[in-house]
Amino acid sequence: MRRFSPRGYGHDLQHDAAWLQSKITGANRTPFWLDSPARPAPRPALSGDARADLVVVGAGYCGLWAALIAKERDPGRSVIVLEARQAGWAASGRNGGFCEMSLTHGEVNGARHFAEELPAIEQVARANFRGLEQAIERYGIDAEYENTGVLVVATEEHQVDSLRAAAQASPDPDSRFFDRDQVREQVNSPLYLAGRFKKDGYSFVHPAKLAWGLRRACLDLGVQIYEHTPVRGLVRSSRDVQVRTDGGTIRARKVTLATNGFPALLARNEWFSVPIYDYALMTQPLTEAQLEAIGWTGRHGITDSSREFHYYRKSADNRILFGGYDAIYHRGGKVRGAQEQRPETFLRLADHFLSTFPQLQDITFTHAWGGMIDMSTNLVAFHGTAMGGHVAYSAGFTGLGVGATRFGAETMLDLLEGDETPRTRLAMVGSKPMPVPPEPLAYPLVQLMRRAVAKSDARHDGRDTFLLRLADRFGVGFDS
């Protein structure tokens, strides 16, 4: 039934494909988080013209945070949120629920691009993370928030020393290094060669419940939310910005754009990020005996150390979400619903899961889904203004949006208000990533980078290929 290899992961299946298919055939293609009776009924679409002090385009995390914080700063301000589908239906309701403090995709990537201001970035990142926790408590948001830490595991020999060094250098008092025997006492997988536990700045949420809770908090503060109202364009007049939709036009004093990787309403942002699709599986709820069989009795999450990496965590009812590895850029660079399903990736994820935990061969997967990530070339979000300072934007969160979108929302509001703050003083905020070439060049270039990443992971020493080292010189990164 299976041809298990104890060495790492790969693109070739280690188990029989028909057997793997039996594990996912009945899986619901709706994201697990959105497949919930708690999902709120949709708000009505906009019908008719209106005016507002602030219009927020997009009701994912970034847009909802922007609307909420705008009302907190000025309760008398009129705020309208426009959403093309329903609040939280895209990336905000599909992600793994890993809520990280980092704004720079990790310290190493931050040092690569913003070395001189890392202490300042750390300060605002910590304040942002604390603000997110406080808002969840203040508004009574049932986001299943857990501050339980992450176990980073080595599945290749060359990863062991780097985990040991990182654990020793970390100021996190909970940072610990585990050798092979110790890590398997934490979680028992035949693939684990070492591990590092870290807790400071690593939490978990139920992604959709966080979005729905922010939506409710906005409504309670008087924000008007119109769903199923796609924005068709922005037109600057002498006194305001006209936000045009199929149902009417809103004249706004200020506008924030929180549209993630969807087609930019500003031409200047068209090439600063690309839509990369990520995929995940969710198991059936595991019994106590099954969890004890794999030794995963804690509530921490797990990731591996490869550039093509997996992330996995438990739900409140002890299912295991298992995602990552494949980061797919679809030819043409369009955002399409059909791309949320990729059978070959679901098979690969099932194969990798059962290689990680061969003790769980009897389980099945109840949900299989995908979603779009707005990836920038330096793996860091970008922010700015347009139309004479009346429009602000924030995008390119590259998989870290659960926490970093709140920073993006506050930054947009700071820029619109013309305030100098610890956020707006950052060079990180004023910089832009290297643009992505348009099609037909983008697709072959992304595939070339993916092959280079896979080749680097496969090397016995994990050393970057020449292409990755060359890309790094130009400030271009790529991870799964």
C-alpha positions in Angstrom: 0.0 0.0 0.0 2.8 2.4 0.7 6.5 2.8 -0.2 7.6 4.9 2.7 11.0 6.7 2.5 12.3 8.1 5.8 14.1 11.0 4.1 12.2 14.2 3.8 9.4 15.0 1.3 9.3 15.1 -2.4 7.1 15.5 -5.5 6.9 11.8 -6.1 4.2 10.0 -4.2 5.4 7.5 -1.5 1.9 5.9 -1.3 -0.4 4.3 -3.8 -2.3 7.0 -5.7 -5.6 5.1 -5.7 -5.3 4.6 -1.9 -4.6 8.3 -1.4 -7.5 9.2 -3.6 -9.8 7.2 -1.3 -8.7 9.4 1.6 -9.9 12.7 -0.1 -12.7 11.6 -2.4 -15.4 12.6 0.0 -13.8 15.8 1.1 -15.9 19.0 1.1 -14.4 21.6 -1.2 -15.6 24.4 0.9 -12.9 25.7 3.3 -13.3 24.1 6.7 -13.4 27.5 8.4 -16.2 28.8 6.2 -18.2 25.5 6.4 -19.9 26.7 9.7 -23.4 27.4 10.9 -21.9 30.5 12.5 -21.3 32.1 9.1 -23.4 35.3 9.1 -26.1 36.1 6.5 -24.9 38.4 3.8 -25.5 42.1 4.0 -27.5 43.8 1.2 -25.7 45.2 -1.8 -25.4 48.9 -2.4 -28.4 50.4 -4.1 -28.2 54.1 -4.9 -25.7 56.9 -4.4 -24.2 57.9 -1.1 -21.5 60.0 0.6 -19.0 59.0 3.3 -16.0 60.4 5.0 -14.1 57.1 4.4 -14.8 54.2 1.9 -13.0 50.9 2.5 -12.8 48.7 -0.5 -12.5 45.0 0.6 -13.9 43.3 3.7 -11.1 40.9 4.5 -8.9 41.4 7.5 -7.2 44.5 6.2 -10.4 46.3 5.2 -12.3 45.4 8.4 -9.4 46.5 10.6 -9.3 49.8 8.7 -13.0 50.4 9.2 -12.9 49.4 12.8 -9.8 51.5 13.7 -11.1 54.5 11.7 -14.3 54.5 13.9 -12.2 54.1 17.1 -10.1 57.1 16.2 -13.1 59.2 15.2 -16.5 57.8 16.2 -18.2 60.6 14.3 -16.6 59.7 11.0 -19.0 58.0 8.5 -17.4 54.8 7.1 -18.7 52.5 4.4 -17.2 49.1 3.5 -17.7 47.7 0.0 -17.2 43.9 -0.5 -17.5 42.1 -3.9 -18.6 38.8 -2.2 -19.0 38.3 1.5 -16.8 39.5 4.4 -13.9 37.0 5.0 -14.7 34.7 2.1 -11.3 35.0 0.4 -7.9 34.7 2.0 -9.2 35.8 5.4 -11.5 32.7 5.6 -9.2 30.2 3.9 -5.8 30.5 5.6 -4.2 28.2 8.2 -4.9 30.6 11.1 -1.3 31.1 12.0 -1.1 34.6 13.5 2.5 35.8 13.6 3.9 39.0 15.0 6.4 39.4 12.2 5.9 42.1 9.5 8.9 41.1 7.4 8.4 37.4 6.8 10.8 36.5 9.5 13.9 38.2 10.9 16.3 36.8 8.2 14.2 38.3 5.4 13.8 41.5 7.4 17.5 41.8 7.8 18.0 41.2 4.1 15.8 44.2 3.1 15.6 46.5 6.2 18.6 45.7 8.4 19.1 49.3 9.7 15.5 49.6 11.1 14.9 46.1 12.4 14.6 47.4 16.0 12.0 50.0 15.0 10.1 47.4 13.0 10.2 45.0 16.0 8.7 47.7 18.2 5.7 48.5 15.9 5.2 44.7 15.2 5.0 44.0 18.9 2.6 46.9 19.4 0.5 45.7 16.5 0.4 42.1 17.8 -0.6 43.4 21.3 -3.3 45.6 19.7 -4.8 42.6 17.8 -5.0 40.6 21.1 -6.6 43.5 22.9 -9.2 44.1 20.2 -10.2 40.4 20.2 -10.8 40.7 24.0 -12.4 44.2 23.9 -15.0 43.3 21.3 -15.6 39.8 22.6 -14.6 38.1 19.3 -14.8 34.3 19.6 -11.8 33.7 17.3 -10.6 30.6 19.2 -7.4 32.6 19.9 -4.6 30.5 21.3 -1.1 31.7 22.2 0.5 28.3 22.1 3.7 28.5 20.0 5.1 26.7 17.0 7.4 23.7 16.8 9.8 24.0 13.8 11.1 20.7 12.7 14.1 19.5 10.6 13.4 16.8 8.0 16.8 17.0 6.4 20.2 16.7 8.2 21.4 20.1 7.0 18.5 21.9 8.8 19.5 20.6 12.3 22.4 23.0 13.0 20.5 26.1 11.8 17.6 25.2 14.2 20.1 24.7 17.1 21.7 28.1 16.3 18.4 29.9 16.1 17.2 28.5 19.4 20.4 29.5 21.1 20.4 33.0 19.7 16.7 33.7 20.3 15.7 36.1 23.2 12.4 34.2 23.5 12.5 32.7 27.0 10.4 29.7 25.6 12.8 29.0 22.8 14.1 25.5 23.0 16.1 23.1 20.8 15.2 19.4 20.6 17.5 16.7 19.2 16.1 13.8 17.3 15.0 11.8 20.4 13.7 14.9 22.2 11.6 16.2 19.3 10.0 12.8 18.8 9.0 12.9 22.4 7.1 16.2 21.6 5.5 14.8 18.4 6.4 11.4 17.1 7.1 11.4 13.4 9.8 9.2 11.7 10.7 12.3 9.5 11.7 14.5 12.4 15.5 14.9 12.9 15.4 17.9 15.3 13.1 20.7 16.4 12.9 24.2 17.8 10.0 25.4 19.8 9.2 29.2 19.8 6.3 31.0 21.4 6.9 34.7 21.4 4.8 36.2 18.7 3.1 33.0 17.5 -0.6 32.5 18.0 -3.6 30.8 16.3 -7.1 31.8 15.4 -10.2 30.4 13.7 -9.7 32.6 10.5 -13.3 33.0 9.5 -14.5 33.7 13.1 -11.9 36.4 13.4 -13.2 38.0 10.2 -16.9 37.6 11.2 -16.1 39.1 14.7 -14.4 42.1 13.1 -17.4 42.5 10.8 -19.8 42.5 13.8 -17.7 44.9 15.8 -17.7 47.3 12.8 -21.5 47.1 12.5 -21.8 47.7 16.2 -19.8 50.9 15.9 -22.0 52.2 13.0 -19.9 51.2 10.0 -22.1 50.5 6.9 -21.1 47.3 5.1 -22.4 46.5 1.6 -21.7 43.0 0.4 -21.9 41.6 -3.2 -20.9 45.1 -4.3 -17.8 45.0 -6.5 -16.1 48.3 -7.1 -15.6 49.1 -10.8 -13.4 52.1 -10.6 -12.2 55.3 -8.8 -12.5 58.8 -10.2 -10.9 61.8 -8.5 -12.8 65.0 -8.6 -11.8 68.4 -7.2 -13.4 67.7 -3.8 -13.6 63.9 -3.4 -13.2 60.5 -4.9 -16.0 58.8 -6.7 -16.2 55.1 -5.9 -18.2 53.5 -8.7 -20.2 50.3 -8.3 -23.0 48.6 -10.2 -25.5 49.7 -7.6 -24.4 53.3 -7.3 -21.6 55.8 -6.7 -20.2 56.8 -3.4 -18.6 60.2 -3.0 -15.8 59.8 -0.4 -13.4 62.2 1.2 -10.9 59.4 1.6 -10.6 55.8 0.3 -8.6 52.8 1.5 -7.9 49.9 -0.8 -7.7 46.5 0.9 -8.2 44.2 -2.1 -5.3 41.7 -1.4 -4.2 40.0 -4.7 -7.3 40.8 -6.7 -6.9 43.1 -9.7 -5.6 46.5 -8.5 -7.9 49.5 -8.9 -4.7 51.5 -9.3 -2.6 50.8 -12.3 0.6 51.6 -10.4 0.2 48.5 -8.2 -0.5 46.1 -11.0 3.0 44.5 -11.0 3.9 44.6 -7.4 2.4 41.3 -6.4 1.2 38.1 -8.0 -1.6 35.7 -7.0 0.0 32.5 -5.7 -2.4 29.6 -4.7 -1.9 27.7 -1.5 -3.8 24.5 -0.6 -4.8 22.6 2.6 -6.4 19.5 3.8 -8.4 19.0 7.1 -8.7 15.6 8.8 -11.6 14.2 10.6 -11.6 14.9 14.4 -8.9 12.7 16.0 -9.5 10.7 19.1 -7.4 11.0 22.2 -5.9 7.6 21.3 -4.9 8.8 17.8 -3.3 12.0 19.2 -1.4 9.9 21.7 -0.2 7.6 19.0 1.5 10.5 17.3 2.5 12.1 20.6 0.9 15.5 19.6 -0.9 16.2 22.9 -0.2 20.0 23.0 -1.9 22.8 21.2 1.1 24.2 19.4 1.4 24.3 15.6 4.1 22.7 13.5 6.1 23.8 10.4 9.1 22.2 8.7 12.3 24.0 7.8 12.3 23.5 4.0 11.7 26.4 1.6 8.9 24.3 0.2 7.4 23.9 3.7 4.3 22.5 5.3 2.3 24.1 8.1 -0.1 22.2 10.4 -2.1 22.9 13.5 -5.1 21.6 15.4 -8.7 22.9 15.2 -10.8 23.3 18.4 -12.2 19.8 17.8 -8.8 18.2 17.3 -8.8 18.0 13.5 -5.4 18.5 11.9 -5.1 21.1 9.2 -2.1 20.2 6.9 -1.2 22.7 4.1 1.6 24.4 2.2 4.5 22.9 0.1 3.0 23.6 -3.3 2.9 27.3 -4.0 1.2 27.5 -7.4 1.2 30.4 -9.8 -1.3 29.6 -12.5 -0.5 30.6 -16.1 -1.9 34.1 -16.9 -1.8 35.4 -13.4 -5.6 35.6 -13.0 -7.7 35.0 -9.9 -10.2 32.3 -10.8 -12.5 30.2 -8.6 -11.5 27.0 -10.5 -7.9 27.4 -9.2 -9.1 26.9 -5.6 -9.1 23.2 -6.4 -6.0 21.2 -7.5 -6.4 17.5 -7.3 -2.7 16.7 -7.8 -1.8 19.0 -4.8 -4.4 17.4 -2.6 -2.9 14.0 -3.4 0.6 15.2 -2.6 -0.6 16.7 0.7 -2.3 13.5 1.7 0.9 11.6 0.8 3.1 13.9 2.8 0.7 13.9 5.8 0.7 10.1 5.9 4.5 10.0 5.5 4.7 12.4 8.5 2.2 10.3 10.6 2.2 6.7 9.3 0.3 5.9 12.6 -2.8 7.6 11.1 -3.3 5.5 8.0 -6.9 4.9 8.9 -8.0 8.6 8.9 -9.8 10.4 6.1 -9.8 14.1 5.1 -13.1 15.9 5.4 -12.2 19.2 3.7 -9.8 20.1 0.8 -9.5 23.6 -0.5 -7.2 26.3 -1.8 -6.9 30.1 -1.8 -5.0 32.9 -3.2 -2.0 34.7 -1.5 -0.9 38.1 -2.8 2.9 37.5 -3.0 5.4 40.3 -3.4 8.9 39.8 -4.6 10.5 40.7 -1.3 7.8 38.8 0.7 6.8 42.0 2.6 3.7 44.1 2.2 3.8 47.5 0.5 1.8 50.6 1.3 1.3 54.1 -0.2 -1.1 56.8 -1.4 -2.5 57.9 -4.7 -4.9 60.6 -6.1 -3.3 63.4 -4.2 -3.3 61.6 -0.9 -7.0 60.8 -0.9 -6.5 57.1 -1.6 -4.3 54.7 0.4 -3.5 51.1 -0.3 -1.9 48.1 1.5 -1.2 44.8 -0.2 1.4 42.0 -0.7 1.2 40.3 2.7 2.6 37.1 1.2 0.9 34.7 3.7 1.4 36.8 6.9 -1.9 38.7 6.6 -3.6 37.3 9.7 -1.5 39.7 11.9 0.2 42.1 9.5 -3.1 43.3 7.9 -3.9 45.2 11.1 -0.6 47.1 10.7 -1.5 47.7 7.1 -4.8 49.1 8.1 -3.3 51.5 10.6 -0.7 52.6 8.2 -3.3 53.4 5.5 -5.2 55.6 8.0 -2.0 57.3 9.1 -1.1 58.1 5.5 -4.6 59.5 4.8 -4.6 61.6 7.9 -1.1 62.9 7.1 0.2 61.9 10.5 3.8 61.1 11.1 3.8 57.9 13.3 6.2 55.1 14.2 4.7 53.3 11.2 5.0 56.0 8.6 8.5 56.8 9.6 9.6 53.3 8.6 11.5 53.0 5.3 9.7 49.7 4.9 6.5 51.6 4.5 7.8 53.9 1.9 9.6 51.3 -0.2 8.2 49.1 -3.0 9.2 45.5 -4.0 10.7 44.8 -7.3 7.9 44.6 -9.9 6.9 41.2 -11.3 7.3 41.0 -15.1 4.0 40.8 -17.0 2.8 37.7 -18.9 3.9 35.9 -20.9 7.3 36.3 -19.0 5.9 35.9 -15.4 4.8 32.2 -15.7 8.1 30.7 -16.9 10.1 32.9 -14.5 8.0 31.7 -11.5 8.4 28.1 -12.6 12.1 28.6 -12.9 12.2 29.9 -9.3 10.1 27.0 -8.1 12.5 24.5 -9.6 15.4 26.3 -8.0 13.7 26.2 -4.6 13.0 22.5 -5.0 16.6 21.8 -6.0 17.9 23.8 -3.0 15.8 21.7 -0.6 17.0 18.5 -2.3 20.7 19.3 -1.8 22.4 17.5 1.0 23.6 20.8 2.5 20.5 22.9 1.6 22.7 25.5 -0.2 20.9 27.9 -2.5 21.3 27.4 -6.2 23.0 30.1 -8.3 19.6 31.4 -9.4 18.4 31.9 -5.9 21.6 33.6 -4.9 21.3 35.9 -8.0 17.7 36.7 -7.2 18.6 37.5 -3.6 21.0 40.1 -4.8 18.1 41.9 -6.5 15.9 41.6 -3.4 13.7 38.8 -4.8 12.6 35.9 -2.6 10.4 32.8 -3.0 9.0 30.4 -0.5 6.0 28.1 -0.4 
